[in-house]
Amino acid sequence: MLGYFVQRLAQAVVVVFAMSIIVFVGVYAIGNPIDVLIDPGATQEIRAKLIAQYGLDQPLWRQYLTFLSNVAQGDMGTSMVYNIPVVDLVFSRLPATLELVFVSVLIATGIGIPAGLYAGYRPGSYGAKAIMALSVLGFSVPTFWIGMLLIMAFAVNLGVLPSGGRGDLGSFLGMPTSLATLDGWSHVIMPAVNLSLFKMGLMIRLTRAGMVEAMRTDYVKFARAQGLTDRQIVFSHVLRNISIPIVTVFGLELGSTLAFAVVTESVFTWPGVGKLIIDSILQLDRPVMVTYLVMVVILFVLINLTVDLIYARLDPRVRLKGGA
Amino acid sequence: MMPDVSIDRDRLSPDGVTAATASGAPVQTRAARLRAFWGDFCRAPVAVVSLVVIILLAVVSFGAPWVSPQDPYDMAALDWLDAFLKPGTVGAGGYTHWLGTDNVGRDMLSAIFYGLRTSFVIGISAGVLALALGICVGLSAAYVGGRLESLLMRIVDLQLSMPAILLALVLVAMLGQGVGQIILALVVAQYAYFARTTHGAATVERGKDYIEAARSTPLPARRVVFRHLLPNVLPPLIVVATVQVASAIALEATLSFLGVGLPLTEPSLGSLISNGFKYIHTDRTWLSIYPGVFLMITVVAINLVGDQVRHVLDPRNQR
């Protein structure tokens, strides 16, 4: 297990390095930020001075090395638009995104897994069909359009929920959060539902597929023959056997929920990191883009690593085979 | 050389074996298999309706220049006096704007037909190209194995560790706006799913006896991979492909909505919705609702067809 762990960790570090180079080169290829930053009428001298100040006159590899050595000192650069350190900027936006993702994951699993179990347990029933139809909708209709419909229905027509923003912030364990106030909850509920729909659809389908498959297996027949009730069979045998794919997808999807927050945050003007990255792409704010993307890569690598390790723990065949 | 091999080799696949020996029936021809597939597919009325809807949408979108009342690309045909007409109003052109007009007097129905065409072109090209790339990567990884497998699957993992929407977002920002650029971004963002699926299925098949048997014959590796391995890997891929075409259409719409996809002068469903979103707090809801409805119908219909295809192809559901 330790050997496997070390091997996977080394791979993860290599991946982060490779991705940081790709991200850096990729972001470098997106236009010249100076053109966006300064007024087109500015003199050549001011232009040259600014370019030198941001180090944009240096060759790419030297910019990357400077970036790396700065990162090693905990400095991810300064936002060209907000003019404050990127680390501060991102961390000031992070809690908003995290609470949004947290609530939506809670909604998705809390509803998705039981609904999927039911749909798999009684595949022919009307309830199951309704659940599956809803999951197809949640799965396939683009997030931003559902978000828009939610705004039209609950904010514009009914006027019961606010259409955007975070609302009043309370404090929980020293962290400002919307989840501590009622007004905050009224702001978070619509974007959270919007963000959860895709994941919920996925959870329903995954759980149902596993359930349907498991109910046909011999061990369920034998468990029935043994006289166990369906409840015992589902919760102590089936659930355990179908948990591996659910855990995997849950882990992987946790990250993409963060990524999809980009869309939901834009629709609901939720002041999180997703809105920040869209704004910085549109304004060519390079340091913010690089920082955000590198952070996302690290996050995903960590999620993958964790899922792999849990996998290895749950299924001995994985770790015997090695890291291939 | 063994001349008989050429007769027997293609019956080494499990289908061939059951068809020829177990059931006693003759080996099914491709046409018969296709007919059986179609028969099974038609068992779900929802899927058939979805297929009809997709065909209808394809006809009106690819025939947009002939069926739509106005050419939304032609700025000269637009009349500012026609701006923000309600659905059903007759405009300066003398015809009814069934779905209303937008802020520059563009007929929404025409814009939607043209937009749908853009969405279809992008979704299908991206899906097909990603499928081809993914099959190549997945099959070579699974068949060759060893170091190549580790390397290719590492790269695929690397890609999968970035969600498609983010990857596409960054790529489109890098490549610039345009149909070609979006297709390229979507292919890069999506091929990894195909590669993963191909690799997964092929790794399972690789260990089976019929592949072992095919490998022991003097057939070239290419033939074993494409005649024996690929057909048995294909069913899950077809399902992934339909889902990915739908998600490519949705992704493009999302990118355009976020402002990095296609500009409004080249209407796609996403840019139309994005334009309508600006008026969400007014009563001009038709600007965002109708393109959205078309987008939703398209994506859901493709997914429903994909669902039924999956159901039919699943060997456990076969009679």
Contacts between the chains, C-beta under 8 A, distances in Angstrom:
chain1	res1	chain2	res2	distance
A	11	B	154	7.2
A	15	B	154	7.5
A	15	B	157	7.9
A	15	B	158	5.6
A	15	B	161	7.3
A	18	B	158	7.1
A	19	B	158	6.7
A	23	B	170	7.8
A	26	B	170	6.3
A	26	B	171	7.8
A	26	B	174	5.4
A	27	B	170	7.8
A	27	B	174	7.7
A	29	B	174	5.1
A	30	B	173	5.4
A	30	B	174	5.2
A	136	B	300	6.4
A	136	B	303	5.8
A	136	B	304	6.5
A	136	B	307	7.0
A	137	B	300	6.7
A	139	B	303	6.9
A	140	B	246	5.9
A	140	B	247	7.8
A	140	B	250	7.1
A	140	B	299	4.8
A	140	B	300	5.2
A	140	B	302	7.8
A	140	B	303	4.2
A	141	B	250	7.9
A	141	B	296	5.0
A	141	B	299	6.4
A	141	B	300	6.5
A	142	B	250	4.4
A	142	B	253	5.5
A	142	B	254	5.7
A	142	B	257	8.0
A	142	B	295	6.5
A	142	B	296	7.7
A	142	B	299	7.0
A	143	B	254	7.2
A	144	B	253	7.7
A	144	B	254	5.7
A	144	B	257	5.0
A	144	B	258	7.9
A	144	B	273	7.5
A	145	B	253	7.7
A	145	B	273	6.4
A	145	B	292	4.5
A	145	B	295	6.4
A	145	B	296	6.6
A	148	B	273	7.3
A	148	B	277	6.1
A	148	B	280	6.6
A	148	B	288	6.0
A	148	B	292	6.9
A	149	B	292	7.5
A	151	B	280	6.2
A	152	B	280	6.4
A	152	B	285	6.3
A	152	B	289	7.9
A	156	B	280	6.7
A	156	B	281	6.2
A	163	B	281	7.7
A	213	B	316	8.0
A	216	B	316	7.5
A	252	B	160	7.7
A	255	B	161	7.6
A	255	B	163	6.6
A	256	B	163	3.9
A	256	B	165	7.7
A	259	B	162	7.9
A	259	B	163	3.8
A	259	B	165	5.7
A	259	B	166	4.6
A	260	B	163	7.1
A	260	B	165	6.2
A	262	B	165	6.7
A	262	B	166	6.9
A	262	B	169	7.0
A	262	B	258	7.5
A	263	B	165	6.9
A	263	B	254	5.8
A	263	B	257	7.7
A	263	B	258	6.9
A	266	B	257	7.9
A	266	B	258	5.9
A	267	B	277	7.9
A	277	B	169	7.9
A	278	B	169	7.9
A	278	B	258	5.8
A	278	B	259	7.6
A	281	B	169	6.9
A	281	B	170	7.6
A	281	B	173	4.8
A	281	B	260	6.5
A	282	B	259	6.2
A	282	B	260	7.4
A	289	B	170	7.8
A	293	B	166	7.8
A	293	B	170	6.7
A	296	B	162	7.1
A	296	B	166	6.5
A	297	B	161	7.0
A	297	B	162	7.1
A	300	B	161	3.8
A	300	B	162	6.5
A	301	B	161	6.1
A	303	B	161	7.8
A	304	B	157	6.9
A	304	B	161	5.6
A	324	B	149	6.8
A	324	B	150	5.6
A	324	B	153	8.0
